[in-house]
Amino acid sequence: MSTAATQPGSAGTTHLAVIESIAAGGAGVARLDGRVVFIPRTAPGDSIYFRISADKGKFLVGELAGIASAGEARREPPCAHWTSCGGCPLQQMTPESQNEAKRQIFIDTLARIGKIDLPAPPEMLTPSTPEFGYRMRARFQIKGGEIGFYAPGTRNLVPIESCLLVEEPVAEAATGIARLLRAEPDSRGAEAVEITSLGEGAGEGAGLFLSPPGWRDRGKGALSRRTRRAWEAFGSANGWPISAAGQRSPGEPPAWTSRYELDNQTSEKASLTLENTPLSLGSLSFDISPESFIQPNRLMNRLLVDTVLDMAALPEGASAVDLFCGAGNFALPLARRAGRVAGVEANPYAVQDAEANCQRAGLDNIRFIHSEAGRVPSGEILDALGGKAPDLVLLDPPRRGALETIPLVMALGPVRIVYVSCNPATFARDAREIARGGYRLESALIAPMFPNSAHLESVTSWTREDAPATD
């Protein structure tokens, strides 16, 4: 229930409401005169004062004016930049309440958009990762001689020299870059810098990947000579290798790589619902170039890989397709179990990394196809699998989802589909099409890949309706 009220000392009309839940994106949900109001920086159970900041027709956007009483889910946010940065819209909530909110968002989105009810509530992948210091890669914006992140929905830079979410080498490099930008005007010619830990040890340092002005928007541009010299001198002095977007052509070796160890022996039971044991597959080593995607949370990615392998349930000699294979994060572990694996990836640098990682691991049963996943002919995939239809298709698309690949998946007709998603809305849309294609959702898990952020990672398993039952 919400009632109009005037908060002492405030300008304009304020309203009093209780936050009912958290919406996708991290805002709290309240109601005013029967209309939904989204209010950032709130937590379920909070009794709050708020003002209306925008009327969007079907819903309202509110601005937090004060807290009348805090709910049990609320805590004091640890980061000093929490109110302005916007990168951690759930930091005011306890880790347990964050997980519960994401679980409910997943359920509600799948029911509303996908028209699918889960056979059982999704469990969380466990053990949970630390809520801070978990990101091995982060992109910082550069503007006006300062480094930081844009405020939500704007190009207004919030200066941040260090972020609580990043690994130690990334934090150290960000602090050094802040000093560089203050001291050396020539360094300010870059638009952004992506910082990646070069290895798991704190002393292994970080690699820096610069974006020239306009690169993210237009995909072109170059750093000036003066800017490049300033950054190269800075990197050399600190032992941080430098590269820049647009500097490398496909086929050329990367300026630097980040080493990622996928050690299944470190993974304990990956979930509460799967009867899996640690997968005794030994270690796999990945070298990831700055132009490739990498899952930023090492521990959670290991658990995610274990879970995917368990859900895949590959029989001996099985074949599998990884339609967004990247540098081989899932494809290589799958190849340790499968007879043949086909990996499809649009990023030429990621394909180059995947092939090198495959060669290093001594795997000869993977073929990588450089193509948009939705455009590769099914015949090319079948050829890579020796003419045999796949037992498994794995989908791990970017945030836009995998809708364009669903016709291909249906044409391949796998016994099982495993879908790893980072966007519940596009997943729910795709799930509706997968169900229409004759597949049944068997199980779902939530992976707390990004604590304190609004990002939601999930993994689901689907079985073809006419597939024979397995013991």
C-alpha positions in Angstrom: 0.0 0.0 0.0 1.2 3.5 -0.8 0.0 6.8 0.6 0.8 10.4 -0.3 2.8 12.2 2.3 5.0 15.2 2.7 8.5 14.6 4.1 9.7 17.4 6.4 12.4 19.5 4.8 12.0 18.1 1.3 11.0 20.1 -1.8 7.9 18.9 -3.7 5.5 16.1 -3.0 6.9 12.9 -1.5 5.1 9.5 -1.2 5.4 6.7 1.3 5.6 3.2 0.1 6.9 -0.3 0.9 9.3 -1.9 -1.6 7.7 -5.2 -2.7 10.5 -6.7 -4.8 13.4 -6.0 -7.1 13.0 -5.7 -10.8 15.5 -6.6 -13.6 18.0 -3.8 -13.6 18.1 -3.5 -9.8 15.3 -1.0 -9.0 12.9 -1.6 -6.2 9.2 -2.1 -7.1 6.5 -0.2 -5.3 3.0 0.9 -6.2 1.3 4.3 -6.2 -2.4 4.6 -6.9 -2.3 1.2 -8.7 0.7 2.0 -10.9 4.0 0.3 -10.6 6.9 2.6 -9.5 10.6 1.6 -10.0 12.8 3.2 -7.3 16.6 2.6 -7.4 18.8 2.1 -4.3 16.0 0.4 -2.4 15.7 -3.1 -0.9 12.7 -5.4 -0.4 10.8 -4.6 2.8 12.1 -1.0 3.0 9.5 1.6 3.9 10.6 4.6 2.0 9.8 8.2 1.0 10.2 8.9 -2.7 9.4 11.5 -5.4 8.3 10.9 -9.0 11.1 11.6 -11.4 9.5 10.3 -14.6 6.1 9.2 -15.9 6.6 6.5 -18.6 2.9 5.9 -19.1 2.6 2.3 -18.1 4.8 2.8 -15.1 6.5 5.5 -13.0 10.1 6.1 -12.1 10.8 7.2 -8.5 13.7 8.9 -6.7 14.6 7.8 -3.2 14.0 10.7 -0.8 14.5 8.9 2.5 14.1 5.7 4.4 11.3 5.5 7.0 12.4 2.0 8.1 14.8 -0.4 6.6 13.8 -3.9 5.6 15.7 -7.0 6.7 17.4 -7.3 3.3 19.0 -3.9 3.6 22.6 -3.2 4.6 25.0 -0.3 4.5 26.6 -0.3 1.1 30.4 -0.8 1.5 31.4 1.3 -1.5 31.7 5.1 -1.2 30.7 5.5 -4.9 27.5 3.5 -4.6 25.1 6.4 -4.9 26.6 7.9 -8.1 28.3 5.0 -10.0 25.4 2.7 -10.6 27.5 -0.3 -11.4 26.4 -2.1 -8.2 22.6 -1.3 -7.9 22.1 -4.2 -5.5 25.0 -3.4 -3.1 22.5 -2.1 -0.5 21.2 -5.6 -0.2 22.7 -8.6 1.7 24.3 -11.3 -0.6 21.5 -13.7 0.4 18.7 -11.3 -0.6 20.5 -10.4 -3.8 20.5 -14.1 -4.8 16.8 -14.5 -3.8 15.9 -11.4 -5.9 17.7 -12.7 -8.9 16.0 -16.1 -8.5 12.6 -14.5 -8.5 13.4 -12.2 -11.5 14.4 -15.3 -13.5 11.2 -17.2 -12.5 8.9 -14.1 -13.3 10.6 -13.3 -16.6 10.4 -16.9 -17.8 6.7 -17.0 -17.0 5.8 -13.6 -18.4 7.8 -13.6 -21.6 8.5 -17.3 -22.2 5.1 -18.6 -20.9 7.0 -21.4 -19.2 6.6 -22.6 -15.7 9.7 -24.2 -14.1 9.4 -27.9 -13.1 11.2 -26.8 -9.8 12.5 -23.5 -8.4 16.0 -22.8 -9.6 18.8 -23.3 -7.1 21.9 -21.2 -6.8 25.3 -22.6 -7.9 27.4 -23.1 -4.8 29.7 -22.4 -3.2 29.2 -18.7 -3.6 32.2 -16.6 -4.7 33.5 -13.6 -2.7 31.2 -10.6 -3.3 34.2 -8.3 -3.9 37.6 -8.7 -5.7 36.2 -11.2 -8.2 36.4 -9.5 -11.6 39.6 -10.3 -13.6 38.6 -7.8 -16.3 36.9 -4.4 -16.2 36.4 -1.6 -18.6 37.1 1.9 -17.3 36.1 5.1 -19.1 38.4 8.1 -19.6 37.2 11.6 -19.7 38.6 15.0 -18.8 41.8 13.6 -17.3 39.9 11.2 -15.0 39.2 7.5 -15.0 35.9 5.9 -13.8 32.5 4.7 -14.9 29.6 6.4 -16.5 26.6 7.2 -14.4 23.6 5.1 -15.3 22.1 6.1 -18.7 24.5 8.9 -19.2 28.0 9.8 -20.5 28.7 11.6 -17.2 31.9 10.2 -15.7 32.0 9.2 -12.1 35.7 9.3 -11.1 36.8 6.1 -9.5 40.4 5.2 -9.0 39.6 1.8 -7.6 36.6 -0.6 -7.7 35.8 -3.0 -5.0 34.7 -5.7 -7.5 38.1 -6.1 -9.3 41.0 -8.3 -8.7 44.1 -6.7 -7.1 46.2 -6.3 -10.3 43.2 -4.5 -12.0 42.7 -2.2 -9.0 46.5 -1.4 -8.9 46.6 -0.6 -12.6 43.5 1.6 -12.3 45.1 3.6 -9.5 48.2 4.0 -11.6 46.3 5.1 -14.6 44.5 7.8 -12.5 47.9 9.2 -11.6 49.1 9.0 -15.3 46.0 11.0 -16.5 46.6 13.7 -13.9 50.3 14.1 -14.7 50.4 13.5 -18.5 47.9 15.4 -20.7 49.0 13.3 -23.8 47.6 10.2 -22.2 44.0 11.6 -22.2 43.6 10.8 -25.9 42.2 7.4 -25.1 38.4 6.9 -24.7 38.6 3.9 -22.4 40.9 1.3 -21.0 40.0 -2.4 -20.4 42.2 -3.8 -17.6 42.7 -7.6 -17.3 44.6 -9.6 -14.7 47.4 -11.5 -16.6 47.1 -14.5 -14.3 45.7 -15.7 -11.0 48.5 -14.5 -8.8 48.4 -10.9 -7.5 52.0 -10.4 -8.6 51.4 -11.3 -12.3 50.2 -7.9 -13.2 47.7 -6.6 -15.7 47.3 -6.0 -19.4 45.8 -2.8 -20.7 43.6 -2.6 -23.8 43.0 1.0 -25.0 40.0 2.2 -27.0 40.6 5.2 -29.4 38.1 8.0 -29.4 34.8 6.9 -30.9 35.9 3.2 -31.2 33.1 1.8 -29.1 30.4 3.7 -31.1 31.8 3.5 -34.6 34.3 0.7 -34.6 37.1 2.9 -36.1 39.6 5.5 -35.1 43.2 5.4 -33.9 45.3 6.8 -31.0 47.6 9.7 -31.8 51.3 9.1 -31.7 51.6 11.3 -28.6 48.9 9.4 -26.8 50.4 6.0 -27.8 53.9 7.1 -26.6 52.6 8.3 -23.3 50.8 5.0 -22.6 53.7 2.8 -23.9 56.1 4.7 -21.6 53.7 4.2 -18.7 53.2 0.5 -19.4 56.9 -0.1 -19.7 57.7 1.6 -16.4 55.1 -0.5 -14.6 55.4 -3.8 -16.4 51.8 -3.6 -17.8 51.7 -4.6 -21.5 49.7 -2.2 -23.8 47.6 -2.9 -26.8 44.8 -0.9 -28.6 41.6 -1.7 -30.4 42.2 -1.7 -34.2 45.9 -2.3 -33.8 45.9 -6.0 -34.6 44.7 -7.8 -37.7 43.2 -11.3 -37.5 46.0 -13.9 -37.8 48.6 -11.7 -36.1 49.8 -12.8 -32.7 48.3 -10.8 -29.8 50.3 -8.1 -28.0 49.6 -10.0 -24.7 47.4 -12.7 -23.3 45.8 -13.4 -20.0 46.4 -16.9 -18.6 43.3 -18.7 -17.3 43.5 -22.0 -15.5 40.4 -24.2 -15.6 41.1 -26.7 -12.9 38.2 -29.0 -12.3 39.9 -30.5 -9.3 39.2 -27.3 -7.4 35.5 -27.5 -7.9 33.4 -29.1 -5.2 29.8 -30.1 -5.7 28.7 -27.5 -8.2 25.0 -27.2 -7.3 22.4 -28.1 -4.8 20.2 -30.0 -7.3 22.6 -31.9 -9.5 24.0 -35.3 -8.3 27.4 -34.5 -9.7 30.9 -35.1 -8.3 34.1 -33.3 -9.1 34.9 -34.0 -12.7 38.4 -35.6 -12.8 39.4 -34.1 -16.1 42.7 -32.5 -14.9 43.6 -28.9 -15.7 43.1 -26.9 -18.9 45.1 -23.8 -19.6 43.7 -20.9 -21.7 45.5 -17.9 -23.1 43.0 -15.2 -23.8 43.9 -12.2 -26.0 42.5 -8.7 -25.2 40.2 -8.8 -28.2 38.5 -12.0 -26.9 35.7 -12.4 -24.3 36.5 -13.9 -21.0 34.2 -14.8 -18.1 35.4 -12.3 -15.4 34.7 -14.4 -12.3 37.2 -17.3 -12.2 35.7 -19.4 -9.5 32.1 -19.1 -10.7 33.1 -19.9 -14.2 34.8 -23.1 -13.0 31.5 -24.1 -11.3 29.6 -23.1 -14.4 31.7 -25.4 -16.6 31.3 -28.3 -14.2 27.5 -27.7 -14.3 27.4 -27.6 -18.1 29.3 -30.8 -18.3 27.0 -32.4 -15.8 23.8 -31.2 -17.5 25.2 -32.3 -20.9 25.2 -35.9 -19.7 27.3 -36.9 -22.8 27.5 -40.7 -23.4 30.7 -42.2 -24.6 31.7 -41.1 -28.1 29.0 -38.4 -28.2 29.1 -35.3 -30.3 28.5 -31.7 -29.3 28.2 -28.3 -30.8 29.1 -25.1 -29.0 27.5 -22.3 -31.0 29.1 -19.3 -29.2 32.4 -21.0 -28.3 34.6 -18.0 -27.7 38.2 -19.0 -26.9 37.0 -22.6 -25.9 35.8 -22.1 -22.4 33.2 -24.9 -22.7 34.3 -26.5 -26.0 37.6 -27.8 -24.7 36.2 -29.4 -21.5 33.4 -30.9 -23.6 36.1 -32.4 -25.9 37.6 -34.2 -23.0 34.3 -36.2 -22.8 32.9 -36.2 -26.3 34.0 -38.0 -29.4 33.7 -34.9 -31.6 33.0 -31.2 -30.9 32.3 -28.4 -33.3 32.7 -24.8 -32.0 31.2 -21.8 -33.8 32.5 -18.3 -33.1 32.2 -14.9 -35.0 35.2 -13.2 -33.3 38.3 -14.1 -35.4 40.6 -13.3 -32.4 38.6 -15.7 -30.2 38.8 -18.5 -32.8 42.6 -18.0 -33.0 42.8 -18.2 -29.2 40.6 -21.3 -29.2 42.7 -23.1 -31.8 45.9 -22.3 -29.9 44.3 -23.5 -26.6 43.1 -26.6 -28.2 46.6 -27.4 -29.6 48.2 -26.8 -26.2 45.8 -29.2 -24.6 46.6 -31.9 -27.2 42.9 -32.2 -28.3 42.4 -33.3 -31.9 38.6 -33.8 -31.8 37.5 -30.2 -32.1 36.9 -28.2 -35.2 36.3 -24.5 -34.9 34.2 -22.6 -37.5 34.6 -18.9 -37.9 31.1 -17.7 -38.5 28.1 -15.9 -37.0 26.2 -18.7 -35.1 23.0 -18.0 -36.9 24.5 -18.1 -40.4 26.6 -21.3 -40.4 25.0 -24.0 -42.5 23.9 -27.1 -40.6 25.7 -29.2 -43.2 29.1 -27.6 -42.2 28.5 -28.5 -38.6 27.5 -32.0 -39.5 30.6 -32.4 -41.6 32.7 -31.3 -38.6 31.0 -34.0 -36.5 31.7 -36.7 -39.1 28.2 -36.7 -40.5 26.5 -37.5 -37.1 23.8 -35.4 -35.6 24.9 -33.9 -32.3 23.9 -35.3 -28.9 24.2 -31.8 -27.5 23.9 -28.2 -28.6 25.4 -25.6 -26.1 24.2 -22.0 -26.3 26.2 -19.3 -24.5 25.2 -16.1 -26.4 25.9 -12.5 -25.6 23.1 -10.4 -24.0 21.2 -10.1 -27.3 20.4 -13.9 -26.9 20.4 -16.7 -29.5 17.1 -16.2 -31.3 18.7 -16.2 -34.8 20.3 -19.7 -34.0 17.1 -21.5 -33.0 16.2 -22.6 -36.6 19.7 -24.1 -36.8 19.4 -25.8 -33.5 16.1 -27.3 -34.6 17.6 -28.5 -37.9 20.4 -30.2 -36.0 17.9 -31.9 -33.7 20.1 -32.6 -30.7 18.9 -34.9 -27.9 19.8 -32.2 -25.4 20.2 -28.4 -25.3 22.1 -26.5 -22.6 21.6 -22.8 -22.6 23.9 -20.4 -20.6 22.3 -17.0 -20.4 23.4 -13.5 -19.1 20.0 -11.8 -19.9 16.8 -13.3 -18.5 14.6 -11.3 -21.0 16.3 -12.6 -24.2 16.6 -16.1 -22.6 12.8 -16.2 -21.9 12.1 -15.1 -25.5 14.4 -17.9 -26.8 13.1 -20.4 -24.3 9.6 -19.9 -25.8 10.9 -20.9 -29.2 12.9 -23.8 -27.9 9.8 -25.2 -26.3 7.8 -24.7 -29.5 10.4 -26.7 -31.2 9.6 -29.8 -29.2 12.0 -29.5 -26.2 11.1 -29.7 -22.5 12.9 -27.6 -19.8 14.3 -30.1 -17.3 16.3 -28.0 -14.8 17.5 -24.4 -14.2 20.2 -22.9 -12.0 21.2 -19.4 -11.2 25.0 -18.6 -11.2 25.9 -15.7 -8.9 28.5 -14.6 -11.4 28.3 -10.8 -10.6 27.5 -10.1 -6.9 26.2 -6.6 -6.2 25.4 -6.0 -9.9 22.0 -6.5 -11.6 23.5 -9.0 -14.1 21.9 -12.4 -13.9 23.6 -15.6 -15.2 21.6 -18.8 -15.6 22.0 -22.2 -17.0 19.2 -24.5 -18.2 18.9 -28.0 -19.5 16.4 -29.0 -22.2 15.6 -32.5 -23.5 13.9 -33.4 -26.8 10.3 -34.5 -26.1 10.7 -37.7 -28.2 14.2 -38.6 -26.8 14.4 -41.9 -25.0 14.5 -41.8 -21.2 17.8 -42.2 -19.5 18.5 -43.9 -16.1 
